[in-house]
C-alpha cells in the first residue's frame, strides 16, 4: 500500500503544530466577539492567563500525531518525534505572584 499522501499529511500537521508551539502568545490569545452598536465585531486580545483548554487540545493533537506517525513509520518514528518535541519545547514564563504585581 502506498502511504505517501498520508505521510506528507502527517508532516504538514507536524509543521503546523510546531509553528503554533513556537508562538509565545499561542495560549494567551483569545478571540472575542463584542457588541458594537447594532452589530458585532470579532477582536483578538492577549491576556496574561493562558488558555488551558487550548493547551490541552494541542497536547491531544500532538499525541494523535505521534500515534499516526507510529502507525505510518513504526516505533522509531515515535522515539524520533519525542526527541524532536523535547528539542523544540517552548517554556512559558512563570506568572508573577499576585502580591508581586501589586507592589
C-alpha positions as CSV (number, residue, x, y, z in Angstrom):
1,X,0.0,0.0,0.0
2,X,1.3,3.5,-0.9
3,X,1.2,5.8,2.0
4,X,3.0,8.8,0.5
5,X,0.0,11.1,0.9
6,X,-0.7,10.1,4.5
7,X,3.0,10.6,5.4
8,X,3.0,14.0,3.8
9,X,-0.2,14.9,5.6
10,X,1.4,13.9,8.9
11,X,4.5,16.0,8.1
12,X,2.3,19.1,7.3
13,X,0.3,18.6,10.5
14,X,3.5,18.4,12.5
15,X,4.9,21.6,10.9
16,X,1.7,23.5,11.8
17,X,1.7,22.2,15.4
18,X,5.4,23.1,15.7
19,X,4.8,26.6,14.4
20,X,1.9,27.1,16.9
21,X,4.1,25.8,19.7
22,X,6.8,28.3,18.8
23,X,4.4,31.2,19.1
24,X,5.0,32.5,22.6
25,X,1.5,34.0,22.7
26,X,-0.3,31.0,21.3
27,X,-2.1,30.2,24.5
28,X,-2.6,33.8,25.6
29,X,-4.6,34.8,22.5
30,X,-8.3,34.9,22.7
31,X,-10.9,35.7,20.0
32,X,-13.7,37.8,21.5
33,X,-17.0,38.8,19.8
34,X,-18.1,42.2,21.1
35,X,-21.3,44.1,20.6
36,X,-20.7,47.3,18.5
37,X,-23.8,49.4,18.1
38,X,-26.4,47.2,16.4
39,X,-23.8,44.6,15.2
40,X,-20.9,42.7,16.5
41,X,-17.1,42.7,15.9
42,X,-14.6,39.9,16.4
43,X,-11.4,41.1,18.1
44,X,-8.2,39.3,19.1
45,X,-6.9,40.0,22.7
46,X,-3.8,38.9,24.6
47,X,-4.3,38.1,28.3
48,X,-1.9,37.0,31.0
49,X,-3.9,33.9,31.7
50,X,-3.2,31.0,29.4
51,X,-5.9,29.1,27.6
52,X,-5.8,25.8,29.4
53,X,-8.3,24.2,27.0
54,X,-6.3,25.3,24.0
55,X,-3.1,23.9,25.6
56,X,-4.9,20.6,26.3
57,X,-6.2,20.4,22.7
58,X,-2.6,21.0,21.5
59,X,-1.4,18.1,23.7
60,X,-4.1,15.9,22.3
61,X,-3.2,16.8,18.8
62,X,0.5,16.1,19.4
63,X,-0.4,12.7,20.9
64,X,-2.6,11.9,17.9
65,X,0.1,12.9,15.5
66,X,2.6,10.7,17.4
67,X,0.2,7.8,17.1
68,X,-0.3,8.4,13.4
69,X,3.5,8.6,12.8
70,X,4.0,5.4,14.7
71,X,1.3,3.7,12.6
72,X,2.9,5.0,9.4
73,X,6.6,4.7,10.2
74,X,6.9,2.3,13.1
75,X,8.3,2.7,16.6
76,X,11.5,4.5,15.7
77,X,9.5,7.5,14.4
78,X,7.7,7.8,17.7
79,X,11.0,8.0,19.5
80,X,12.4,10.5,17.0
81,X,9.2,12.6,17.4
82,X,9.6,12.6,21.1
83,X,13.2,13.8,20.8
84,X,12.2,16.5,18.3
85,X,9.4,17.7,20.6
86,X,11.9,18.0,23.5
87,X,14.3,19.9,21.3
88,X,11.5,22.4,20.3
89,X,9.9,22.6,23.7
90,X,8.5,26.1,24.5
91,X,9.0,27.1,28.1
92,X,6.4,29.7,29.1
93,X,7.4,32.3,31.7
94,X,6.1,31.9,35.2
95,X,3.3,34.3,36.1
96,X,4.2,36.7,38.9
97,X,2.6,36.1,42.2
98,X,-0.4,38.3,42.9
99,X,1.4,40.2,45.7
100,X,4.4,41.0,43.5
101,X,2.2,42.5,40.8
102,X,0.6,44.9,43.3
103,X,3.6,46.3,44.8
